[in-house]
């Protein structure tokens, strides 16, 4: 079973996201927020999308409002903010819970993976990152403070793309 098997989630602006479309691709899943000190990471996320998309990579943004209410907007407001402020072209899902009893099934599958410091379990803050390899398994987890263009993230992405 891969991370995406039988997980249902909608696109930000409605309709099923069909995660099966990511089979065989490397995907960086990031819980995002529009009103966070880490929000400028959208710039580097979009740059990764542009740099690697043709090689079988995508960023998948997952809005979440569980951290100090930093993603309060409607789907339309989130989409407009991401497009107008950061030129985001990568796919975004509906707003979900990443922690607690209402944790979305996608995050239930992601959070068992530990990052380089050994942290597993609950998401600590906005912009925590999970790299899902071409195999559909989580191959890396990065803390919210790790920038999307940090050497360790780029190296992990390139390793997955080379494996395909």
C-alpha positions in Angstrom: 0.0 0.0 0.0 1.3 3.4 -0.9 0.7 6.7 0.9 -2.0 7.6 -1.7 -3.9 4.4 -1.9 -7.6 4.7 -1.1 -7.1 8.2 0.4 -9.8 10.6 -0.6 -9.2 14.3 -0.5 -10.7 17.2 -2.5 -8.9 19.8 -4.5 -8.8 23.3 -3.0 -11.5 24.6 -5.3 -13.6 21.4 -5.2 -13.8 18.0 -6.7 -11.7 14.9 -5.9 -7.9 15.4 -6.0 -7.4 11.8 -7.3 -4.1 11.2 -5.5 -3.5 8.1 -7.8 -2.3 10.6 -10.4 0.9 10.9 -8.4 1.9 7.2 -8.7 5.4 7.0 -10.0 6.1 10.6 -9.2 8.1 12.2 -6.3 5.8 14.4 -4.3 6.7 16.9 -1.6 3.6 17.2 0.6 3.5 20.4 2.7 0.9 21.6 5.2 0.6 25.3 4.3 -0.8 28.5 5.8 -1.2 32.0 4.4 -0.7 34.0 7.6 2.4 32.4 9.1 6.0 33.6 9.5 7.0 30.7 7.3 4.5 31.6 4.5 7.4 33.0 2.4 8.4 29.3 1.9 5.8 29.4 -0.9 8.4 31.1 -3.1 10.9 28.2 -2.8 8.1 25.6 -3.1 7.0 27.1 -6.4 10.6 27.2 -7.6 11.0 23.5 -6.8 7.8 22.8 -8.8 9.1 24.8 -11.8 12.5 23.2 -11.6 11.5 19.6 -11.3 8.0 19.1 -12.7 9.1 17.9 -16.1 11.2 15.2 -14.4 8.3 13.7 -12.5 8.0 15.8 -9.4 5.3 17.9 -7.8 4.6 19.9 -4.7 1.3 19.2 -3.1 0.1 22.0 -0.7 -2.3 21.0 2.0 -3.8 24.0 3.8 -4.4 23.6 7.5 -5.8 26.0 10.1 -4.7 24.1 13.3 -1.7 26.3 14.2 -2.9 29.6 15.8 -5.5 30.0 13.1 -3.0 30.9 10.5 -5.0 29.6 7.5 -8.5 31.2 8.2 -9.6 31.8 4.7 -12.1 30.2 2.4 -10.9 28.0 -0.5 -11.3 30.9 -2.8 -9.4 33.2 -0.6 -6.5 30.7 -0.2 -6.3 30.2 -3.9 -6.3 33.9 -4.7 -3.6 34.6 -2.0 -1.3 31.8 -3.3 -1.7 32.8 -6.9 -1.5 36.6 -6.5 1.2 36.7 -3.8 3.4 33.8 -4.7 2.4 32.7 -8.3 1.7 29.2 -7.0 1.0 26.7 -9.8 1.4 23.5 -7.9 -1.8 21.6 -6.8 -3.5 22.4 -3.5 -6.0 20.3 -1.6 -8.9 21.3 0.6 -8.1 22.6 4.1 -7.7 19.6 6.5 -6.7 18.8 10.1 -3.2 17.3 10.3 -3.3 16.5 14.0 -5.8 15.3 16.6 -8.9 13.1 16.3 -9.9 14.7 13.0 -6.5 14.1 11.4 -7.0 13.5 7.7 -6.2 10.0 6.5 -3.3 11.3 4.3 -1.6 12.7 7.4 -2.4 9.5 9.4 -0.1 7.8 6.9 2.6 10.4 6.8 3.2 11.1 10.5 4.8 7.8 11.4 7.9 8.8 9.5 10.6 10.4 11.5 12.7 13.4 10.4 16.5 13.6 10.6 16.2 14.6 14.3 14.1 11.6 15.1 10.8 13.5 15.4 7.7 11.5 14.3 4.1 11.8 15.2 2.2 15.0 15.3 2.9 17.9 12.9 4.8 20.6 14.8 3.8 23.6 12.8 2.9 24.9 9.3 5.2 24.0 6.4 6.3 20.6 7.7 7.4 18.6 4.6 7.2 15.0 3.6 8.8 13.6 0.5 7.0 10.7 -1.0 9.1 8.7 -3.4 8.2 7.3 -6.8 7.4 4.0 -4.9 4.6 5.8 -3.1 6.4 5.5 0.3 7.5 8.4 2.5 11.3 8.7 2.0 12.0 11.8 4.1 10.5 14.3 6.5 11.7 17.8 7.1 10.9 20.2 9.9 8.9 23.4 9.3 12.0 25.5 9.6 13.9 23.5 7.0 13.6 25.6 3.8 12.2 23.9 0.7 15.4 24.7 -1.2 17.8 23.6 1.6 20.5 21.2 0.4 19.0 18.2 2.3 15.6 18.7 0.6 17.0 19.2 -2.9 19.4 16.2 -2.5 16.5 14.0 -1.4 14.3 15.2 -4.4 17.1 14.6 -6.9 17.8 11.2 -5.5 14.2 10.2 -5.9 14.1 11.6 -9.5 17.3 9.8 -10.4 15.7 6.5 -9.1 13.0 6.8 -11.7 
